[in-house]
């Protein structure tokens, strides 16, 4: 929903960002470049609920994955 945000980590949950996840690495020439992570690089997914939930309230969140 509009009151939730989904974030992804490629670093075992140490840092998170929204999609597309970008990371810095060195190319074959040794230059630093920024690349977009591929789905298989994702290690953790988290949802941030922007609004408070009432005591006892529930919220359903889902994320579709493909397992190879």
C-alpha positions in Angstrom: 0.0 0.0 0.0 0.9 3.7 -0.1 1.7 3.6 3.6 4.4 0.9 3.2 7.9 1.0 1.6 9.9 -2.1 0.6 13.6 -2.1 0.8 16.3 -4.6 -0.3 19.7 -5.6 0.8 22.6 -7.2 -1.1 24.8 -7.0 2.0 23.2 -9.6 4.4 21.0 -6.9 5.9 23.8 -4.4 6.8 22.4 -1.7 4.4 19.1 -1.4 2.6 17.8 0.6 -0.4 14.8 0.8 -2.6 14.7 -0.9 -6.0 16.8 -0.8 -8.2 19.6 -1.5 -5.7 22.8 0.0 -6.8 26.4 -0.9 -5.8 29.9 0.3 -6.5 32.6 -2.0 -7.8 35.7 -1.8 -10.0 35.5 -2.7 -13.7 38.2 -4.7 -15.6 40.1 -1.4 -16.1 40.2 -0.8 -12.4 37.8 2.2 -12.5 35.0 2.5 -10.0 31.6 2.0 -11.5 28.0 1.9 -10.2 25.9 -1.1 -11.3 22.4 -2.2 -10.6 22.1 -5.4 -8.6 20.3 -8.4 -10.1 17.5 -10.1 -8.2 19.8 -13.1 -7.4 22.0 -10.8 -5.4 19.3 -9.8 -2.9 19.9 -11.3 0.6 17.2 -9.6 2.7 13.9 -7.8 2.1 12.2 -5.5 4.6 8.9 -3.6 4.7 8.6 -0.3 6.5 5.1 0.6 7.6 4.9 4.4 7.5 1.8 4.7 9.8 1.3 3.4 13.3 -0.7 0.3 13.7 -3.4 0.2 16.4 -2.8 -2.4 19.2 -4.0 -5.8 18.0 -4.2 -4.6 14.3 -2.8 -6.7 11.6 -1.4 -5.8 8.1 -0.8 -8.2 5.3 2.3 -7.7 3.1 3.5 -9.9 0.3 6.4 -10.3 -2.0 6.6 -12.6 -5.0 9.7 -14.6 -5.5 11.0 -17.3 -7.9 13.0 -20.1 -6.4 15.4 -21.9 -8.7 
